[in-house]
Amino acid sequence: MSTRVFSVTIETCGPSGDAFAIGVSVREDGKEVAHFSAWHPVEATAHYDPAHWRDMGLVRSRVSLLLSTPVYETPRKLRACFWAFYLKWGACGATVLSNGTGSIDRLFHACATEAGASWRPYEFSEFGTRVVAHGALPAGDRGADERPEGHPLCEARRAGRLWSPTGVPRGARQQSRAV
């Protein structure tokens, strides 16, 4: 029996803003079988603030250069394309990984609402917290398709590769903690 993992990473405009870039890696039995990578101009987001965005120049440069295609004109069009991808690859019992449950939940809620769906995925494996807790991601531990750091698709691929059903990321080291 295969295990499907739908690993998603997004970039948002601020902590509660719309997703303007989405990267997804779908893996079965440890191998990537599909991926999704798209973005829209950040100026189209509901919470766009030029002053805040100047401080996020590094994120913007990574996303705008690396996610050159496809580009959607609006957040709604981006969400519709992502939702169609999810229905094809993630809605059939996949484990959904995220690196920030609140942002991912808002994305799925918006997608489902706009599509008129009466359901949305709500059980996420919040991978980022587990990684920090277990010390699983040493700086040099990146495959060729997981570079550069910070790119949504590369981050989704890395999380998908390191995820394990036990909840302890692959490669995790035991850490001693002072009590």
C-alpha positions as semicolon CSV with decimal commas, in nm:
position;residue;x (nm);y (nm);z (nm)
1;M;0,000;0,000;0,000
2;S;0,147;0,334;-0,100
3;T;0,165;0,636;0,126
4;R;0,086;0,966;-0,042
5;V;0,216;1,289;0,112
6;F;0,093;1,630;-0,010
7;S;0,357;1,876;0,116
8;V;0,268;2,244;0,075
9;T;0,461;2,562;0,151
10;I;0,336;2,914;0,085
11;E;0,463;3,269;0,101
12;T;0,222;3,525;0,241
13;C;0,213;3,900;0,252
14;G;0,252;3,938;0,627
15;P;0,158;3,683;0,893
16;S;-0,216;3,696;0,815
17;G;-0,205;3,798;0,451
18;D;-0,304;3,616;0,135
19;A;-0,079;3,351;-0,013
20;F;0,100;3,495;-0,314
21;A;0,327;3,197;-0,387
22;I;0,252;2,827;-0,346
23;G;0,481;2,528;-0,377
24;V;0,361;2,167;-0,349
25;S;0,544;1,836;-0,372
26;V;0,338;1,517;-0,391
27;R;0,526;1,202;-0,293
28;E;0,432;0,838;-0,297
29;D;0,658;0,591;-0,120
30;G;0,928;0,858;-0,093
31;K;0,936;0,959;-0,463
32;E;0,794;1,279;-0,607
33;V;0,507;1,199;-0,844
34;A;0,376;1,552;-0,904
35;H;0,450;1,911;-0,811
36;F;0,283;2,250;-0,831
37;S;0,452;2,588;-0,828
38;A;0,282;2,920;-0,903
39;W;0,248;3,276;-0,783
40;H;0,074;3,605;-0,846
41;P;0,200;3,963;-0,810
42;V;0,211;4,051;-0,442
43;E;0,049;4,386;-0,515
44;A;-0,277;4,196;-0,581
45;T;-0,302;4,063;-0,224
46;A;-0,563;4,195;0,015
47;H;-0,310;4,290;0,284
48;Y;-0,042;4,441;0,062
49;D;0,150;4,718;0,237
50;P;0,443;4,866;0,040
51;A;0,626;4,966;0,360
52;H;0,614;4,610;0,496
53;W;0,706;4,464;0,159
54;R;1,031;4,662;0,135
55;D;1,147;4,471;0,443
56;M;1,073;4,141;0,267
57;G;1,295;4,209;-0,035
58;L;1,482;3,880;-0,006
59;V;1,164;3,673;-0,012
60;R;1,030;3,873;-0,306
61;S;1,350;3,830;-0,507
62;R;1,352;3,452;-0,451
63;V;0,988;3,406;-0,538
64;S;0,963;3,640;-0,835
65;L;1,278;3,503;-1,000
66;L;1,221;3,136;-0,934
67;L;0,848;3,106;-0,982
68;S;0,856;3,267;-1,324
69;T;0,576;3,049;-1,460
70;P;0,291;3,022;-1,425
71;V;0,192;3,362;-1,299
72;Y;-0,173;3,434;-1,221
73;E;-0,315;3,787;-1,225
74;T;-0,513;3,751;-0,902
75;P;-0,508;3,556;-0,577
76;R;-0,843;3,399;-0,668
77;K;-0,709;3,255;-0,995
78;L;-0,404;3,118;-0,814
79;R;-0,625;2,957;-0,549
80;A;-0,853;2,802;-0,814
81;C;-0,556;2,639;-0,987
82;F;-0,412;2,517;-0,655
83;W;-0,753;2,376;-0,552
84;A;-0,781;2,182;-0,879
85;F;-0,432;2,041;-0,818
86;Y;-0,528;1,945;-0,462
87;L;-0,847;1,770;-0,577
88;K;-0,643;1,564;-0,822
89;W;-0,345;1,477;-0,600
90;G;-0,429;1,540;-0,235
91;A;-0,798;1,484;-0,174
92;C;-0,780;1,104;-0,190
93;G;-0,642;1,031;0,155
94;A;-0,303;1,199;0,137
95;T;-0,129;1,325;0,448
96;V;-0,109;1,705;0,416
97;L;0,216;1,856;0,546
98;S;0,264;2,224;0,609
99;N;0,525;2,458;0,747
100;G;0,268;2,687;0,906
101;T;-0,074;2,548;0,983
102;G;-0,259;2,879;1,023
103;S;-0,159;3,012;0,682
104;I;-0,226;2,679;0,511
105;D;-0,566;2,648;0,681
106;R;-0,662;2,998;0,558
107;L;-0,553;2,902;0,204
108;F;-0,762;2,582;0,204
109;H;-1,059;2,765;0,358
110;A;-1,050;3,032;0,085
111;C;-1,015;2,768;-0,188
112;A;-1,306;2,560;-0,059
113;T;-1,530;2,863;-0,007
114;E;-1,463;3,001;-0,354
115;A;-1,522;2,658;-0,511
116;G;-1,850;2,614;-0,321
117;A;-1,720;2,302;-0,148
118;S;-1,882;2,200;0,178
119;W;-1,557;2,050;0,312
120;R;-1,185;2,119;0,327
121;P;-0,889;1,932;0,468
122;Y;-0,836;2,018;0,830
123;E;-0,593;1,761;0,962
124;F;-0,247;1,892;0,887
125;S;0,084;1,753;0,997
126;E;0,254;2,076;1,105
127;F;0,604;1,986;1,000
128;G;0,797;2,301;1,093
129;T;0,744;2,263;1,468
130;R;0,848;1,897;1,462
131;V;1,163;1,982;1,269
132;V;1,269;2,240;1,526
133;A;1,183;2,008;1,816
134;H;1,386;1,721;1,674
135;G;1,673;1,915;1,516
136;A;1,628;1,733;1,185
137;L;1,745;1,991;0,936
138;P;2,117;2,057;0,939
139;A;2,213;2,343;0,708
140;G;2,373;2,130;0,436
141;D;2,102;1,863;0,423
142;R;1,943;1,962;0,090
143;G;1,897;1,761;-0,227
144;A;1,962;1,919;-0,566
145;D;1,589;1,982;-0,621
146;E;1,558;2,138;-0,271
147;R;1,767;2,445;-0,349
148;P;1,760;2,738;-0,305
149;E;1,646;2,767;0,053
150;G;1,329;2,973;0,089
151;H;1,175;2,881;-0,247
152;P;0,825;2,743;-0,173
153;L;0,855;2,438;-0,400
154;C;1,204;2,354;-0,268
155;E;1,083;2,382;0,093
156;A;0,779;2,161;0,016
157;R;1,006;1,900;-0,147
158;R;1,238;1,898;0,153
159;A;0,956;1,860;0,404
160;G;0,804;1,580;0,197
161;R;1,135;1,394;0,178
162;L;1,202;1,422;0,552
163;W;0,850;1,346;0,671
164;S;0,781;1,009;0,830
165;P;0,454;0,867;0,960
166;T;0,599;0,835;1,312
167;G;0,595;1,212;1,353
168;V;0,973;1,222;1,397
169;P;1,138;1,371;1,086
170;R;1,384;1,146;0,902
171;G;1,737;1,227;1,005
172;A;1,631;1,368;1,342
173;R;1,892;1,377;1,614
174;Q;1,810;1,332;1,977
175;Q;1,872;1,657;2,159
176;S;1,954;1,681;2,526
177;R;1,760;1,950;2,704
178;A;1,844;2,116;3,033
179;V;1,564;2,083;3,285
